[in-house]
Amino acid sequence: MREIIKQGLAFRGKKVTSTEARKTFKDQPFKLELIKDFAREKKQLSIYKTGDVFTDLCRGGHVKNTKEINPDAFRLTSIAGAYWKGSEKNPQLQRVYGVAFKTKRELEVYLLQQEEAKKRDHRKLGKELDLFTFSDLVGPGLPLYTPRGTIIINELYRELLRISKDYGVQEVKIPHMAKIELYETSGHAEKFKDELFKVKSHYDIEFVLKPVNCPHHTQIYASRPRSYRDLPLRFIESTAQHRDEKPGEIGGLSRTRSFTVDDGHTFCRVDQIKEEAKNTCRIIERFYKALGLWGDHWVSLSVRDPKTPEKYIGIKADWDKAEKMIQEVSKELKLGGKVVKGEAAIYGPKIDFMFKDALGKEIQLATVQIDFAMPKRFGLTYTTAGGKQETPVMLHRAILGSYERFLAILLEHYAGAFPLWLAPVQVAILPISQKFTSYAEKVAKALREKNIRVEISDANETIGKQIREAELQKIPYLLVVGEKEIKSNSVAVRKRGKGDIGVEKLSKFVEEISKEINERKA
Ligand code: ZN
């Protein structure tokens, strides 16, 4: 490649007939097959030449001259077998992968990022940190959380609940299945046609595992007569959903067949939408700040495409009001939201919080969705001040989305080094030798009394090995204890990322770490 670049060869394209093309590539059976396909589809054929050294059947899209390629800024990254036309019945070919950039620096940044992403792969980190597992007996796409992984999931839930309680939410609980009629009414039976798991009863009814939770929540709303004074009603819960994903698409925690979502549905009047959306955005901001992710995002105010009004359901006047409200929410909370036309759901406008994952890929995490349709489909009503029956509006909210996908993102974002409040083990106690294990127990007890998650490491190992092990586990604080520490009732503190930060009285350390955990700092 470097030789060719140096020669400064021009790329020249030429349109050809299939007869000409067949003649040029008469010894290349695969190309002859392509030429036949193209002729059948009546596609224009073209040939490209690189100087006189290389001729190929090509649609084009080239640099004009090989000199335009920076010889220091490309890299052949890998080779792999690939079946002709993607079918395993066909012969296997060798495919060479490469990347090219404008500058050497850009290439280096890219390669480094790939390297880093490999190290941060959540499947690898999840195993090393003992957070979750899969079992052939349980089945593919069905994650199992270990005790450590469960701590993280529960901490995330507790934090969400703690913040949400400030905004008047109520917890509810629903079963994992329902009759198909529930989803026929909601419209999900059609939407998730191929992804529904069916559960047969021994008696009469066929059930499906729930692919979403909204329809169940409407039935809690519908369980009693509601008045305008009862609204808003805010139901939240974290509960499992099931979707029959294609085997080829299942991978790690990013795409699973069973996943738990932090779901919430608010039933309110049209004039309450703004305040409810605002409060949900406040919850989102507080939660993402505790994780250090606030600021790494942008907000999409997803509204209708004015050119295709027929695509949306509901009354135009309600839509107009709701779209105006979400823009006001963004302005008043300084969310800096961008209005994105055509991104609304068919049932209403949305506020979507977009983040970037460790590889720079954009993903939607938190969302607030206004829904004029579902309450109508289920015939939900409330009595107005004037004694009339009206349909409430439904707001769907998700703060972290699926816990599985969220854990994968967090693992890759932190490279496994969770913030103190989330870390499965917050403190490791490292006795210098067997002699000091009873003092280590005493330190552990003092910490556990304050609900701090502690582990005592194996005193049979050298202190150097104990430190290395604890560091590999990315434990935020390590406390080394020996003769000196016992005498002064203290601990020698090592902080993750900082190393040795000195000796402290045990009582002072307990007080400080408790404060740090309660602050929920990222
Ligand atoms: Zn919903």
Boltz pocket constraint, residues with backbone or C-beta under 6 A from the ligand:
constraints:
  - pocket:
      binder: B
      contacts: [[A, 212], [A, 213], [A, 214], [A, 264], [A, 265], [A, 396], [A, 397]]
      max_distance: 6.0
